Amino acid sequence: MAQTGSATVTRIVELELMRLRRQAGGRSTLTEGPVLVRVSDGEGVSGWGELPHATAAQWEALTSAFAPALLHHSWQRPTEAGEVWADLPWEPAVVSALDTACWDLWSRRRGSPLSQALGGERTALTAGVTLPRQVSVESVVTEVNRQVGAGFRRVRLEIQPGWDADVVRAVQTSFPFLVLQVDAGGRYTESPADLDALRVLDGLGLLAIEDPFAPEDLAAHTRLSAELRTPVALGRSLRSVEDLSTAIRAEAGGVANVDLTRLGGLTPARRAVDRAVDAGWQVWCGSSAVTGVGRAATVALASLAGASLPVEMPGAGSRGRDLTVPPVRAHDGVVPVPLAESGSGHGVDFTALAERVELALLMDADGVRETRRGRDARAHHDRR
């Protein structure tokens, strides 16, 4: 691998977009499946990014506008790559996949770990896990027991009106020393009943109450934040650094869920961490990723000193084969930050990828050079 200085111009000469097949009810589907992005400098170095749940509209935007624009653009640092999308309609998840791939490529070209390229300092991260709603309170406790047994130190419970304080109390009774936070998903209102429920949660010693109200209702979050002792966390309302700045000025919370896919990639996510910390907010790095490619980028981001709360990771018993080598997983509740290898520190498992890729477009500055579908696409990646 060639060592290059930070002033060396990078130009993407080849770009591959791989739409992955996922299983839904035992049947293959391309609807809202993950997409992997590979960018190459033509010298044998590639960087990878992930678009977790690509809709048909996002796939169209990626293939027809965002990816072709990058193939006509040169940059010295990945922070400059985003200039090419400035005049395009804002598609944060699409931009995130390309931005992350550029950061991965740039750090691999420099021979440096992605975490250090971003300014990260930590070598290991405490892992947290999110549990969706279960069929009963008993099943919640059973599932929490499995995650605690796997070493997770923080559990995030999804709640809604009528399914909140009793669930938290049941978990706390069985695991009194476990750090708990809740994700309300915007399901509450300022009705008297809902506000009473949130006040009860405030007395349970939670790490944070996330997104109690609709994302666009910052005023309601501000009023609740002024009343509760428990920090209000914001995630779904943060689609840009500007959104975060607005929330900080409104005093609408005290914790930021920084998800690089939602914010538009590593470049704005790094700025968001700094902005939150400067305002005295706590930060945890959530993740929309469904493959190790996206999770590896989240780990690199979470190595920043300001991202002090546990990073989101797949829980014990998560299904599906990871697409990275080594897999991006927590071990006894801790996630290592790769420092011995350049880039994300994880390679792509092409054997596993070959089982999943359903449509692949290979592009250069002249347009789509090759299209492979179904078995042809999988056979191609199986030979790599």
C-alpha atoms as one frame of an Amber mdcrd trajectory, in Angstrom:
protein
   0.000   0.000   0.000   1.356   3.400  -0.894   1.952   5.836   1.928   0.676
   9.261   0.988   0.679  12.588   2.739  -2.411  14.521   3.704  -1.874  16.922
   0.786  -2.006  14.157  -1.825  -4.969  14.481  -4.159  -7.422  11.591  -4.047
  -9.590  10.804  -7.023 -12.159   8.032  -7.134 -11.682   6.242 -10.444 -13.961
   3.291  -9.782 -17.083   2.980  -7.677 -19.122  -0.147  -7.020 -22.650  -0.178
  -5.625 -23.887  -3.502  -4.279 -27.500  -4.004  -3.345 -27.787  -6.895  -0.922
 -30.459  -9.523  -0.681 -32.073  -9.886   2.708 -34.452 -12.429   4.108 -38.027
 -11.413   4.906 -40.363 -14.185   5.892 -38.128 -16.697   4.144 -38.362 -14.940
   0.778 -35.751 -12.844  -0.977 -36.485  -9.159  -1.368 -34.710  -6.064  -2.610
 -37.166  -3.705  -0.898 -35.341  -1.418   1.504 -32.350  -3.725   1.748 -28.800
  -2.669   2.605 -26.396  -1.309   0.001 -22.613  -1.458   0.224 -20.453   1.140
  -1.476 -16.851   0.530  -2.532 -14.691   3.399  -3.771 -11.298   2.790  -5.365
  -8.387   5.085  -6.222  -7.162   2.874  -9.078  -3.999   1.934  -7.154  -5.445
  -1.119  -5.448  -6.817   0.710  -2.419 -10.547   0.711  -1.652 -12.790   2.173
   1.007 -16.204   0.915   2.090 -19.456   2.450   3.275 -22.985   1.238   4.011
 -26.477   2.504   3.233 -28.484   0.397   5.718 -32.059   0.481   4.418 -32.050
   1.838   0.887 -35.474   2.732  -0.440 -36.112   2.758  -4.172 -35.812   6.561
  -4.119 -32.481   6.437  -2.282 -31.103   3.824  -4.676 -32.106   6.044  -7.596
 -30.483   9.091  -5.994 -27.313   7.135  -5.261 -26.929   5.638  -8.729 -28.059
   8.603 -10.830 -26.703  11.620  -8.957 -24.547  11.202  -5.861 -22.189   8.429
  -6.995 -21.588   9.858 -10.507 -20.823  13.266  -9.004 -18.099  11.786  -6.798
 -16.434  10.191  -9.821 -15.819  13.646 -11.294 -14.407  15.216  -8.141 -10.892
  15.372  -6.651 -10.136  16.106  -3.009  -7.223  16.165  -0.576  -9.121  15.347
   2.605 -12.415  13.459   2.943 -13.948  16.539   4.552 -13.730  18.113   1.086
 -15.508  15.262  -0.709 -18.885  16.527   0.454 -18.509  19.707  -1.577 -19.614
  17.746  -4.631 -23.069  17.122  -3.137 -23.694  20.664  -1.913 -26.178  21.465
  -4.676 -28.012  18.118  -4.584 -31.177  17.494  -2.527 -30.165  16.438   0.994
 -30.154  12.650   1.322 -28.217  12.014   4.550 -28.201   8.204   4.387 -26.977
   8.245   0.779 -24.304  10.829   1.534 -23.275   8.888   4.652 -22.407   5.747
   2.667 -20.194   7.677   0.246 -18.663   9.948   2.887 -17.750   6.960   5.073
 -16.219   5.113   2.117 -14.083   8.171   1.330 -12.842   8.357   4.919 -12.025
   4.639   4.866 -10.146   4.983   1.575  -8.238   8.057   2.728  -7.077   6.479
   5.975  -6.066   3.268   4.184  -4.029   5.301   1.680  -2.286   7.028   4.574
  -1.714   3.747   6.410  -3.527   5.017   9.500  -6.478   3.643  11.510  -9.777
   5.329  10.731 -10.343   6.110  14.401  -7.095   8.079  14.585  -7.819   9.829
  11.280 -11.029  11.094  12.888  -9.191  12.203  16.020 -10.245   9.294  18.217
  -8.297   8.541  21.370  -9.868   5.506  22.965  -8.733   1.951  22.353 -11.800
   0.124  23.689 -15.463   1.035  24.060 -18.205   0.013  26.448 -21.050  -1.572
  24.480 -24.767  -1.013  24.786 -27.657  -2.887  23.247 -31.244  -1.982  22.345
 -34.132  -4.329  23.031 -37.332  -3.903  21.033 -40.671  -4.405  22.712 -41.311
  -8.018  23.729 -44.548  -9.961  24.066 -44.558  -9.731  27.862 -42.682  -8.183
  30.770 -41.355 -11.627  31.627 -39.865 -12.017  28.169 -38.172  -8.619  28.535
 -36.485  -9.772  31.723 -35.444 -13.024  30.054 -33.925 -11.158  27.102 -32.146
  -8.669  29.352 -30.684 -11.608  31.246 -29.252 -12.940  28.001 -27.650  -9.595
  27.165 -26.253  -9.116  30.656 -24.836 -12.630  30.477 -23.078 -11.624  27.257
 -21.459  -8.726  29.093 -23.497  -5.717  27.986 -23.275  -2.861  30.491 -26.097
  -0.666  29.167 -29.527  -1.732  27.936 -31.857   0.568  26.024 -35.524  -0.419
  26.238 -38.103   0.625  23.675 -41.181   2.011  25.428 -44.552   3.519  24.631
 -47.585   4.717  26.613 -48.832   1.795  28.691 -45.538  -0.066  28.291 -42.997
   1.907  30.260 -42.541   2.210  34.032 -43.655  -1.329  34.894 -41.196  -2.744
  32.368 -38.342  -0.636  33.716 -39.126  -1.605  37.308 -39.210  -5.294  36.427
 -35.768  -5.089  34.838 -34.366  -3.055  37.723 -35.675  -5.567  40.250 -33.758
  -8.383  38.542 -30.695  -6.294  37.607 -30.369  -3.461  40.139 -26.910  -2.369
  38.963 -27.624  -2.355  35.224 -27.499   0.996  33.428 -30.839   1.548  31.705
 -32.117   4.110  29.252 -35.378   4.171  27.335 -36.279   5.054  23.768 -39.795
   6.440  23.446 -39.625   6.793  19.664 -41.720   9.992  19.671 -44.789   8.069
  20.873 -45.772  10.390  23.738 -47.648  13.689  23.719 -48.122  16.451  26.266
 -51.429  14.978  27.366 -51.808  14.799  31.165 -51.618  10.995  31.133 -48.461
  10.897  29.028 -46.742  13.600  31.064 -47.581  11.743  34.267 -46.026   8.577
  32.792 -42.844  10.473  31.870 -42.674  11.933  35.403 -42.843   8.436  36.835
 -39.953   7.376  34.574 -38.035  10.398  35.845 -37.977   8.835  39.304 -36.439
   5.549  38.187 -32.789   6.607  37.821 -32.517   6.178  34.051 -29.502   7.254
  32.042 -31.771   9.100  29.590 -35.274   9.270  28.159 -34.862   9.413  24.386
 -37.232  11.079  21.910 -40.354  11.245  24.083 -42.152  13.527  21.594 -42.342
  13.836  17.823 -38.996  14.858  16.280 -40.297  18.187  15.011 -41.680  19.249
  18.401 -38.571  20.749  19.996 -40.674  23.056  22.160 -42.232  20.074  23.932
 -38.786  18.581  24.531 -37.618  21.916  25.940 -40.498  22.073  28.397 -39.927
  18.475  29.516 -36.164  18.968  29.865 -36.765  21.914  32.182 -38.969  19.767
  34.415 -37.162  16.418  34.608 -33.957  15.484  36.393 -33.353  12.654  33.922
 -31.625  13.924  30.770 -33.754  14.016  27.627 -31.899  12.474  24.688 -32.510
  13.468  21.087 -31.866  11.254  18.076 -34.543  11.279  15.401 -34.694  15.062
  15.288 -30.948  15.304  14.558 -30.568  15.061  10.775 -27.790  17.617  10.547
 -25.339  19.507  12.726 -27.592  22.526  12.287 -30.476  20.543  13.825 -28.283
  19.789  16.821 -27.303  23.433  17.177 -30.963  24.415  17.097 -31.786  21.858
  19.796 -28.910  23.085  21.960 -30.049  26.697  21.683 -33.585  25.608  22.598
 -32.266  23.624  25.589 -34.341  20.722  24.301 -32.209  17.989  25.850 -28.909
  17.022  27.370 -27.869  13.889  25.473 -27.304  13.443  21.730 -27.687  10.138
  19.902 -25.174  10.704  17.100 -25.989   8.287  14.280 -23.687   8.872  11.319
 -26.255   7.498   8.842 -28.907   9.927  10.017 -26.482  12.870  10.049 -24.896
  12.263   6.650 -21.626  10.479   7.353 -18.481  10.694   9.447 -17.683  14.284
   8.476 -20.824  15.866  10.005 -21.050  13.238  12.768 -17.595  14.195  14.028
 -18.659  17.847  14.051 -21.842  16.900  15.901 -19.890  15.162  18.667 -17.706
  18.241  19.119 -20.702  20.586  19.052 -22.586  18.558  21.662 -19.597  18.284
  23.992 -18.881  22.020  23.725 -22.477  22.641  24.847 -22.119  20.311  27.832
 -24.249  17.530  26.340 -23.384  13.865  26.683 -23.011  11.780  23.502 -23.564
   8.198  22.556 -23.106   6.800  19.073 -26.213   5.025  17.906 -26.170   2.920
  14.779 -28.570   2.153  11.957 -26.031  -0.245  10.431 -27.026  -3.772   9.475
 -23.573  -5.027   8.441 -20.111  -4.864   9.927 -19.113  -2.252   7.334 -21.416
   0.316   8.917 -20.724  -0.805  12.471 -16.957  -0.466  11.955 -17.460   3.192
  11.045 -19.584   3.673  14.171 -16.812   2.200  16.327 -14.285   4.600  14.796
 -16.597   7.547  15.502 -17.268   6.386  19.053 -13.523   6.388  19.771 -13.724
  10.193  19.988 -13.167  11.318  23.565 -16.478  13.194  23.621 -18.574  10.126
  22.783 -18.445   8.931  26.357 -21.643   6.877  26.630 -21.807   3.197  25.525
 -21.770   2.613  21.769 -24.652   0.719  20.140 -23.821  -2.860  19.123 -25.785
  -5.950  18.034 -26.969  -7.984  20.980 -26.296 -11.573  21.857 -28.263 -13.864
  19.594 -28.367 -11.423  16.687 -28.971 -13.272  13.456 -27.049 -13.078  10.250
 -23.447 -13.516   9.265 -21.326 -10.426   9.488 -19.709  -9.228   6.260 -16.431
  -8.128   7.833 -13.285  -9.894   8.972 -13.003  -9.880  11.913 -16.685  -9.380
  12.758 -17.585  -6.139  14.503 -18.943  -7.369  17.812 -18.746  -6.735  21.539
 -16.762  -9.223  23.633 -17.778  -9.345  27.293 -19.408  -5.970  26.831 -16.372
  -4.291  25.292 -15.705  -3.359  21.666 -12.035  -3.085  20.639 -11.025  -0.127
  18.467  -8.783  -1.519  15.697  -5.380   0.152  15.761  -3.096  -2.405  14.130
  -4.593  -2.029  10.643  -5.294   0.973   8.447  -8.781   2.191   7.615 -11.663
   0.695   9.561  -9.415  -2.200  10.586 -11.852  -4.723   9.117 -11.711  -6.437
   5.744 -14.706  -7.588   3.739 -15.627 -11.268   3.876 -16.153 -11.861   0.160
 -17.484 -15.366   0.728 -20.254 -13.996   2.939 -20.796 -11.086   0.550 -21.200
 -13.475  -2.367 -24.197 -15.038  -0.609 -25.932 -11.681  -0.238 -25.186  -9.448
  -3.236 -28.093  -9.397  -5.668 -27.340  -6.412  -7.892 -23.976  -4.766  -8.488
 -23.164  -1.699 -10.566 -19.556  -0.952 -11.434 -19.100   2.705 -12.360 -16.334
   4.967 -13.605 -16.223   8.551 -14.858 -17.905   7.478 -18.119 -20.909   5.962
 -16.331 -22.003   2.417 -15.497 -19.366   0.103 -16.912 -20.897  -3.180 -15.822
 -24.147  -4.433 -14.310 -24.399  -7.814 -12.654 -27.566  -9.376 -11.291 -28.434
 -12.334  -9.081 -26.159 -15.311  -9.504 -23.793 -13.430 -11.811 -23.205 -10.794
  -9.136 -22.704 -13.395  -6.424 -20.374 -15.476  -8.569 -18.275 -12.409  -9.335
 -17.763 -11.582  -5.668 -17.167 -15.224  -4.780 -14.149 -15.200  -7.123 -12.559
 -12.144  -5.545
